Amino acid sequence: MIAGVTETNAQGSVGESDRVKQQPFNNIEEMTLDLLRIISNHQAKYPANQATYFDALNQLMSGFVDFDFVAKKVMGKYYKAASKEQRLRFEREFRRGLIETYGRGLMSYGDQKIVLINKSPLKKGQKAVVVKQEIRSASAVYPLNYLMYRKKSTGEWNVVNVTLNGIDLSKTFASQFLNAARKNQGNIDQVVDNWLSGA
């Protein structure tokens, strides 16, 4: 089972939730603890129970990831050309694909621990930060980075990109979308319909 190691105690009370959401490092510590619990609860029967595993991840990540923002970036120049319905459809499919990719990647690391390595005070007015973790085993170390932006309207910090063992998921998906759009002559409906199949 993957074990979590953090530099500070992130197990705050429910009353601390709003405060925690204002600190990106605390956000990731909180998310990691919940993530480890989810992995532990599903690891023994995985992949037979992957549907419930992905559902649990979806519920968790909804509170930490700005899926709308990430989906917009992945669509690139096609975002403006897409209708509201097409944007919503893609966000749903993209969200599903991101969670499944992220979930499978973490599940594959097995009996290791996740360590937060760069917690530090934020500068006044700072709007972006990369929260760095390491997935450590006896024989190897795998980097896990979260790019986070601070929302101007709420002050909350949200994940807008994940880089897992050197693989930038946002760039990977943006390239996938662009190639699919070109293949389908810019037909966004076809791109969305075939998104998870990679067609």
C-alpha positions in Angstrom: 0.0 0.0 0.0 1.2 3.5 -0.7 1.9 5.4 2.4 1.7 9.2 2.9 4.4 11.3 4.5 3.8 15.0 4.9 5.9 17.8 6.5 3.0 19.0 8.6 -0.1 17.5 10.1 -2.9 18.1 7.5 -5.6 16.3 9.4 -7.5 19.4 10.4 -11.0 19.5 11.7 -14.0 20.3 9.4 -14.0 23.8 10.8 -10.5 24.3 9.2 -11.7 23.5 5.7 -12.1 27.0 4.4 -8.7 28.0 5.7 -7.0 24.9 4.2 -8.5 25.8 0.8 -6.5 29.0 0.9 -3.1 27.3 1.1 -2.0 25.2 -1.9 0.5 23.0 0.0 -2.2 22.2 2.6 -4.6 21.5 -0.2 -2.3 18.8 -1.6 -1.6 17.4 1.8 -5.3 17.1 2.5 -6.0 15.6 -0.9 -3.1 13.1 -0.6 -4.3 11.8 2.7 -7.8 11.2 1.2 -6.2 9.8 -1.9 -4.2 7.2 0.0 -7.3 6.2 1.9 -9.1 5.6 -1.4 -6.2 3.6 -2.9 -6.0 1.5 0.3 -9.7 0.8 0.2 -9.6 -0.4 -3.4 -6.1 -1.8 -4.0 -6.8 -5.4 -3.0 -9.6 -5.9 -5.5 -8.3 -3.6 -8.3 -8.9 -3.7 -11.3 -12.2 -5.6 -10.8 -13.5 -2.6 -8.7 -12.1 0.1 -10.9 -15.5 1.7 -11.5 -16.0 2.4 -7.8 -12.3 3.4 -7.5 -12.6 6.0 -10.3 -15.9 7.3 -8.8 -14.3 7.8 -5.4 -11.4 9.7 -7.1 -13.9 11.8 -9.0 -15.6 12.9 -5.9 -12.3 13.7 -4.2 -10.8 15.6 -7.0 -13.9 17.7 -7.6 -12.9 19.7 -4.6 -9.3 20.4 -5.7 -9.1 20.4 -9.5 -10.4 23.1 -11.8 -11.6 20.8 -14.5 -13.3 23.6 -16.5 -10.1 25.5 -16.8 -8.0 22.5 -17.7 -10.5 21.3 -20.4 -10.5 24.8 -21.9 -6.7 24.7 -22.2 -6.8 21.2 -23.7 -9.2 22.3 -26.4 -6.9 25.2 -27.3 -8.1 27.2 -30.3 -11.1 25.0 -30.7 -12.6 26.2 -27.4 -14.0 29.4 -28.9 -15.4 27.6 -31.9 -17.2 25.0 -29.8 -20.8 25.5 -28.6 -21.6 25.5 -24.9 -23.0 22.0 -25.2 -19.9 20.8 -26.9 -17.7 22.4 -24.2 -19.8 20.7 -21.4 -19.7 17.3 -23.2 -15.9 17.5 -23.6 -15.4 18.6 -20.0 -17.3 15.5 -18.9 -15.3 13.1 -21.1 -12.0 14.9 -20.4 -12.6 14.7 -16.7 -13.3 11.0 -16.9 -10.2 10.4 -18.9 -8.0 12.4 -16.7 -9.2 10.7 -13.5 -8.7 7.3 -15.0 -5.2 8.0 -16.3 -4.2 9.6 -13.0 -5.9 6.8 -11.0 -4.2 4.0 -12.9 -0.9 5.7 -12.7 -1.0 6.0 -8.9 -2.4 2.5 -8.4 0.6 1.1 -10.3 3.2 2.3 -7.9 2.2 -0.2 -5.2 4.0 -0.3 -1.8 5.5 3.1 -1.8 5.1 6.5 0.0 4.3 10.0 -1.1 6.4 12.8 0.3 5.8 16.6 0.0 9.2 18.1 -0.7 9.0 21.8 -1.4 6.6 23.4 1.2 7.5 27.0 1.7 5.8 30.4 2.4 4.1 32.0 -0.5 5.1 35.5 -1.7 2.6 38.3 -1.4 0.2 38.3 -4.3 1.5 35.0 -5.7 -1.0 33.5 -8.2 0.7 30.2 -9.2 2.8 27.6 -7.6 4.1 24.1 -8.4 3.6 21.7 -5.4 6.2 19.0 -5.6 5.8 15.5 -4.2 7.9 12.3 -4.6 6.6 8.8 -4.8 9.4 6.8 -3.1 10.2 3.2 -3.0 13.3 1.3 -1.8 14.7 1.3 -5.3 13.4 4.4 -7.1 11.9 7.9 -6.8 9.1 9.2 -9.1 8.3 12.9 -9.2 4.6 14.0 -8.9 4.0 17.7 -9.5 0.8 19.8 -9.2 0.5 23.2 -10.9 -1.9 25.3 -8.9 -3.5 28.7 -9.7 -5.2 31.0 -7.2 -8.7 32.0 -8.2 -9.1 35.8 -8.1 -12.8 35.7 -7.2 -12.5 33.3 -4.2 -8.8 33.2 -3.2 -9.0 29.4 -3.5 -6.1 27.4 -4.9 -7.0 24.7 -7.5 -5.0 22.2 -9.4 -4.7 23.0 -13.1 -2.1 20.5 -14.2 -0.5 17.2 -13.1 2.9 15.9 -14.1 3.4 12.3 -13.1 6.8 10.8 -13.5 7.7 13.3 -16.1 4.5 13.0 -18.1 2.7 16.4 -18.4 -0.9 15.3 -18.5 -2.2 18.7 -19.8 0.2 18.8 -22.7 -0.4 15.1 -23.5 -4.2 15.7 -23.6 -3.8 18.9 -25.6 -1.7 17.2 -28.2 -4.3 14.3 -28.3 -7.1 16.8 -28.8 -5.3 18.7 -31.6 -4.5 15.5 -33.5 -8.0 14.3 -33.2 -9.4 17.6 -34.4 -7.2 17.6 -37.4 -8.1 14.0 -38.1 -11.8 14.8 -38.0 -11.5 18.1 -40.0 -12.3 20.2 -36.9 -15.5 18.3 -36.2 -15.7 18.8 -32.4 -18.6 16.4 -31.9 -16.6 13.6 -33.4 -13.6 14.4 -31.3 -15.7 14.3 -28.1 -17.5 11.2 -29.2 -14.2 9.3 -29.7 -12.2 11.0 -26.9 -11.8 8.0 -24.6 -11.2 5.5 -27.4 -8.5 7.7 -28.8 -10.0 7.4 -32.3 
